[in-house]
Amino acid sequence: MIRLALALAGGALPALAALQASYPDEIARWRRDREARLTADDGWLTVAGLFWLHPGANTFGKAPGAAIALPDGPAQAGVFTFNGRRVTLTMNGATREVKPDSDADRVKVGRLSLFPIRRGDRFGIRLKDPESPYRRQFHGLEYFPASQAWRVRARWVAAAKKIPILNVLGQTELSECPGYAEFELGGKRLRLYPILESPDDRQLFYIFRDETAGKETYGAGRFLYSDMPRGGWVVLDFNKAYNPPCSFTPYATCPLPPPENRLGVRIEAGEKKYGH
């Protein structure tokens, strides 16, 4: 029996060593992917404008008098018409309805992309420009040193409810929260409440703030995803905590951490604040 235990341990140790050796590579890949998404042609660094629509016609183009003045394209590119409930686009002699927050309804004007969005009762047009100054002046991301100590196994408690999520516009939206993750850090028992961004989500989305906020990390908080619970547990890898889009562009409409997710500990892991 002792020989069998030793044999099993002998087989387990190399596997454990391989797992530990591969973890830094996993984090390095995650960081490369994170920066690639951020700096992509349609990444958050390209968001260069946000125009809230007023009732009636909202012209867009390069002409100085346009309601939505663009840095590229024709002087008069088209018109967004807003009637308080829906938005139509008139462009190149044709008119059609455009749905907010649908990538399929992006509008191309020269090198630019225009995206209708809806936040509460407000409808707007988000401008993406691959030549945005935020993209051109990007100087890289900084991180705390990666450590498996910040990869936490948390007990999952299924307790579905709706929680109010405030955004930077001052609007509050009730979001689906399927439960909470309970864990220990710094000698404290903590909870994080994730939300579902859509009913068919395959990951949990956490918006949180800790005691590094406003110092080493972004003052409004950070984002984190985890896989769905398995066997009553979830893994929270704070090495993969990252800054919201609002830390890179003033034209994002980021959600803010709910009171439940304001943690009274320092989480010295993940992405540090981005210096403008």
Secondary structure, DSSP 8 states (H G I E B T S, - for coil): -HHHHHHHHHHHHHHHHHHHHHHHHHHHHHHHHHHHHHHSTTSGGGEEEEEE--SEEEEEESSTT-SEE-SSS-SS-EEEEE-SS-EEEEETTEEEEE-TT-GGG-EEETTEEEEEEEETTEEEEEEE-TT-HHHHT-----B----GGGEEEEEEEEEEEEEEEEBTTS-EEEEEEEEEEEEEETTEEEEE--BBSSTT-SEEEEEEB-TTBTTTB-TT-EEEEEE--BTTEEEEEGGG-B--GGGT-TT---B---GGGB-SS----SB-----
